[in-house]
Amino acid sequence: MSNLIKAFINIVNNYQVNISNVTNGNNRVNNMGEGLETYIKDIFTNTINESNEQKRLEKLSKIYSYQGNKNNPPDLMLKDSDAIEVKKLESKNSAIALNSSYPKAKLYADSPMITSACRSCEEWSIKDMLYAVGYVSQSDLKSLWLVYGDCFCADKETYERIKDTILNGITYPNKRIRKS
């Protein structure tokens, strides 16, 4: 099992700022977002300097119950622990891109935004959401924040109420919805 403390220790013991050095595959600098995600995977599994890809993959499968897909949250789920969403910033003043979903304080197994593979990867109902936000400039990791969603996100009811208000306004543009 891994956790945030182990990730911090791995960052300190294996200090690495060049994201392109930790990506896998033939085109190492092709997608820096994937490079940052690979780095995050490796800090939780202590595989930053693992040269044997088979050993690295075995360790990843022991630590993560789910390793995500490009279209649905989360990017990663630690077994019996946190869900992780990786966000890459390309300038120090840019906003975090949340794409089509609102920020999450917690991840719920009944969320319509997650895949069935995520829902069934292990026995779970609620996971803490950990955001790994990295500022990468020209393949160098300039800063990394590891922040739990409940430190900066409202409860899901707040976002769902806003989403429902917007959806109702689009679906029923001529109907005025009154507050109760």
C-alpha positions as a Markdown table, in Angstrom:
| # | Residue | x | y | z |
|---|---|---|---|---|
| 1 | Met | 0.0 | 0.0 | 0.0 |
| 2 | Ser | 1.1 | 3.5 | -0.7 |
| 3 | Asn | 0.1 | 6.9 | 0.6 |
| 4 | Leu | 1.0 | 10.6 | 0.5 |
| 5 | Ile | 3.8 | 10.4 | 3.0 |
| 6 | Lys | 5.5 | 7.7 | 1.0 |
| 7 | Ala | 5.1 | 9.8 | -2.2 |
| 8 | Phe | 6.8 | 12.8 | -0.4 |
| 9 | Ile | 9.7 | 10.5 | 0.7 |
| 10 | Asn | 10.1 | 9.2 | -2.9 |
| 11 | Ile | 10.1 | 12.8 | -4.3 |
| 12 | Val | 12.9 | 13.8 | -1.8 |
| 13 | Asn | 14.9 | 10.6 | -2.3 |
| 14 | Asn | 14.6 | 10.6 | -6.1 |
| 15 | Tyr | 14.5 | 14.3 | -6.9 |
| 16 | Gln | 13.6 | 14.6 | -10.6 |
| 17 | Val | 12.7 | 17.8 | -12.4 |
| 18 | Asn | 12.9 | 16.7 | -16.0 |
| 19 | Ile | 9.6 | 15.1 | -16.9 |
| 20 | Ser | 10.8 | 13.9 | -20.2 |
| 21 | Asn | 13.2 | 11.6 | -18.4 |
| 22 | Val | 10.4 | 9.8 | -16.6 |
| 23 | Thr | 8.1 | 9.2 | -19.6 |
| 24 | Asn | 8.0 | 5.8 | -21.3 |
| 25 | Gly | 7.8 | 4.9 | -25.0 |
| 26 | Asn | 9.6 | 6.0 | -28.1 |
| 27 | Asn | 8.5 | 9.6 | -28.2 |
| 28 | Arg | 9.5 | 10.7 | -24.7 |
| 29 | Val | 8.5 | 14.3 | -25.0 |
| 30 | Asn | 5.4 | 13.8 | -27.1 |
| 31 | Asn | 2.9 | 14.4 | -24.4 |
| 32 | Met | 4.0 | 16.2 | -21.3 |
| 33 | Gly | 0.6 | 15.6 | -19.6 |
| 34 | Glu | 1.3 | 11.9 | -19.8 |
| 35 | Gly | 4.8 | 12.5 | -18.6 |
| 36 | Leu | 3.5 | 14.3 | -15.5 |
| 37 | Glu | 1.0 | 11.5 | -14.9 |
| 38 | Thr | 3.8 | 8.9 | -15.2 |
| 39 | Tyr | 5.8 | 10.8 | -12.7 |
| 40 | Ile | 2.9 | 10.9 | -10.3 |
| 41 | Lys | 2.4 | 7.1 | -10.7 |
| 42 | Asp | 6.1 | 6.6 | -10.0 |
| 43 | Ile | 6.3 | 8.7 | -6.9 |
| 44 | Phe | 3.6 | 6.6 | -5.2 |
| 45 | Thr | 5.2 | 3.3 | -6.2 |
| 46 | Asn | 8.9 | 4.3 | -5.8 |
| 47 | Thr | 9.6 | 3.4 | -9.4 |
| 48 | Ile | 11.0 | 6.7 | -10.6 |
| 49 | Asn | 14.4 | 5.1 | -11.4 |
| 50 | Glu | 13.1 | 1.7 | -12.3 |
| 51 | Ser | 14.7 | 0.7 | -15.6 |
| 52 | Asn | 13.1 | -2.7 | -15.9 |
| 53 | Glu | 9.6 | -1.9 | -17.3 |
| 54 | Gln | 8.2 | -5.3 | -16.3 |
| 55 | Lys | 9.1 | -4.8 | -12.7 |
| 56 | Arg | 7.7 | -1.3 | -12.8 |
| 57 | Leu | 4.4 | -2.5 | -14.2 |
| 58 | Glu | 4.2 | -5.2 | -11.6 |
| 59 | Lys | 4.7 | -2.7 | -8.8 |
| 60 | Leu | 2.1 | -0.3 | -10.4 |
| 61 | Ser | -0.5 | -3.1 | -10.4 |
| 62 | Lys | 0.2 | -3.9 | -6.8 |
| 63 | Ile | -0.2 | -0.3 | -5.7 |
| 64 | Tyr | -3.1 | 0.9 | -8.0 |
| 65 | Ser | -6.5 | -0.6 | -8.2 |
| 66 | Tyr | -7.3 | 1.6 | -11.2 |
| 67 | Gln | -5.0 | 3.5 | -13.6 |
| 68 | Gly | -7.6 | 5.6 | -15.4 |
| 69 | Asn | -8.5 | 6.5 | -18.9 |
| 70 | Lys | -8.2 | 9.9 | -20.8 |
| 71 | Asn | -11.9 | 10.7 | -20.6 |
| 72 | Asn | -13.1 | 10.0 | -17.1 |
| 73 | Pro | -12.0 | 10.8 | -13.6 |
| 74 | Pro | -10.0 | 9.7 | -11.7 |
| 75 | Asp | -6.6 | 9.3 | -13.3 |
| 76 | Leu | -5.5 | 6.9 | -10.6 |
| 77 | Met | -6.8 | 5.0 | -7.6 |
| 78 | Leu | -4.5 | 3.7 | -4.8 |
| 79 | Lys | -5.7 | 0.4 | -3.5 |
| 80 | Asp | -7.7 | 0.9 | -0.3 |
| 81 | Ser | -6.8 | 4.6 | -0.4 |
| 82 | Asp | -7.1 | 7.8 | -2.4 |
| 83 | Ala | -8.3 | 8.6 | -5.9 |
| 84 | Ile | -5.8 | 10.9 | -7.7 |
| 85 | Glu | -6.5 | 13.4 | -10.4 |
| 86 | Val | -3.4 | 14.8 | -12.3 |
| 87 | Lys | -3.6 | 18.3 | -13.6 |
| 88 | Lys | -0.8 | 19.9 | -15.7 |
| 89 | Leu | -0.3 | 23.7 | -15.8 |
| 90 | Glu | 1.8 | 25.2 | -18.6 |
| 91 | Ser | 2.2 | 28.6 | -17.0 |
| 92 | Lys | 2.4 | 29.6 | -13.3 |
| 93 | Asn | -0.7 | 31.8 | -13.6 |
| 94 | Ser | -2.9 | 29.5 | -15.6 |
| 95 | Ala | -6.1 | 28.0 | -14.1 |
| 96 | Ile | -6.6 | 24.3 | -13.5 |
| 97 | Ala | -8.5 | 22.8 | -16.4 |
| 98 | Leu | -11.3 | 20.7 | -15.0 |
| 99 | Asn | -12.7 | 19.8 | -18.5 |
| 100 | Ser | -16.3 | 18.7 | -18.3 |
| 101 | Ser | -16.5 | 17.8 | -14.6 |
| 102 | Tyr | -16.6 | 20.0 | -11.5 |
| 103 | Pro | -13.9 | 19.7 | -8.8 |
| 104 | Lys | -14.5 | 16.9 | -6.3 |
| 105 | Ala | -14.0 | 16.9 | -2.6 |
| 106 | Lys | -14.6 | 13.1 | -2.6 |
| 107 | Leu | -15.1 | 10.5 | -5.3 |
| 108 | Tyr | -18.2 | 8.4 | -5.1 |
| 109 | Ala | -18.7 | 5.0 | -6.6 |
| 110 | Asp | -22.2 | 5.9 | -7.8 |
| 111 | Ser | -20.9 | 8.9 | -9.8 |
| 112 | Pro | -22.2 | 8.9 | -13.4 |
| 113 | Met | -18.8 | 10.4 | -14.5 |
| 114 | Ile | -16.7 | 7.3 | -13.7 |
| 115 | Thr | -16.4 | 4.1 | -15.7 |
| 116 | Ser | -17.7 | 0.7 | -14.7 |
| 117 | Ala | -14.0 | -0.5 | -14.6 |
| 118 | Cys | -13.3 | 2.2 | -12.0 |
| 119 | Arg | -16.5 | 1.4 | -10.1 |
| 120 | Ser | -15.6 | -2.3 | -9.9 |
| 121 | Cys | -11.8 | -2.2 | -9.5 |
| 122 | Glu | -12.1 | -2.9 | -5.8 |
| 123 | Glu | -14.7 | -2.7 | -3.0 |
| 124 | Trp | -15.3 | 1.0 | -2.3 |
| 125 | Ser | -18.0 | 3.6 | -2.0 |
| 126 | Ile | -16.2 | 6.9 | -1.2 |
| 127 | Lys | -12.6 | 7.9 | -1.8 |
| 128 | Asp | -10.7 | 11.0 | -0.8 |
| 129 | Met | -9.8 | 12.9 | -4.0 |
| 130 | Leu | -6.2 | 14.0 | -4.2 |
| 131 | Tyr | -5.3 | 16.6 | -6.9 |
| 132 | Ala | -1.7 | 16.4 | -8.1 |
| 133 | Val | -1.1 | 19.8 | -9.9 |
| 134 | Gly | 2.2 | 20.2 | -11.6 |
| 135 | Tyr | 3.5 | 23.3 | -13.3 |
| 136 | Val | 5.7 | 22.1 | -16.2 |
| 137 | Ser | 7.7 | 24.5 | -18.4 |
| 138 | Gln | 9.8 | 23.1 | -21.3 |
| 139 | Ser | 9.8 | 19.6 | -19.8 |
| 140 | Asp | 11.0 | 20.8 | -16.4 |
| 141 | Leu | 8.7 | 20.3 | -13.3 |
| 142 | Lys | 8.8 | 23.8 | -11.7 |
| 143 | Ser | 6.4 | 23.0 | -8.9 |
| 144 | Leu | 4.1 | 20.3 | -7.7 |
| 145 | Trp | 1.1 | 20.6 | -5.4 |
| 146 | Leu | -0.6 | 17.6 | -3.8 |
| 147 | Val | -3.9 | 18.9 | -2.4 |
| 148 | Tyr | -6.9 | 17.0 | -1.1 |
| 149 | Gly | -10.2 | 18.0 | -2.8 |
| 150 | Asp | -11.9 | 18.7 | 0.5 |
| 151 | Cys | -9.4 | 21.5 | 1.1 |
| 152 | Phe | -10.6 | 23.6 | -1.8 |
| 153 | Cys | -13.8 | 22.1 | -3.2 |
| 154 | Ala | -17.4 | 22.4 | -2.0 |
| 155 | Asp | -19.6 | 19.4 | -1.4 |
| 156 | Lys | -20.9 | 17.7 | -4.5 |
| 157 | Glu | -24.5 | 19.0 | -3.7 |
| 158 | Thr | -23.3 | 22.6 | -4.4 |
| 159 | Tyr | -21.9 | 21.8 | -7.8 |
| 160 | Glu | -24.9 | 19.5 | -8.7 |
| 161 | Arg | -27.3 | 22.3 | -7.8 |
| 162 | Ile | -25.5 | 24.7 | -10.1 |
| 163 | Lys | -25.3 | 22.1 | -12.8 |
| 164 | Asp | -29.1 | 21.4 | -12.5 |
| 165 | Thr | -29.9 | 25.1 | -12.6 |
| 166 | Ile | -27.9 | 25.5 | -15.8 |
| 167 | Leu | -29.4 | 22.3 | -17.3 |
| 168 | Asn | -32.9 | 23.4 | -16.5 |
| 169 | Gly | -32.3 | 26.8 | -18.0 |
| 170 | Ile | -31.1 | 25.2 | -21.2 |
| 171 | Thr | -33.8 | 22.5 | -21.3 |
| 172 | Tyr | -36.7 | 24.8 | -20.3 |
| 173 | Pro | -35.5 | 28.3 | -21.5 |
| 174 | Asn | -39.0 | 29.9 | -21.2 |
| 175 | Lys | -39.9 | 28.4 | -17.8 |
| 176 | Arg | -38.9 | 30.5 | -14.8 |
| 177 | Ile | -37.7 | 28.3 | -11.9 |
| 178 | Arg | -38.4 | 29.9 | -8.5 |
| 179 | Lys | -36.3 | 29.4 | -5.4 |
| 180 | Ser | -38.1 | 27.8 | -2.5 |
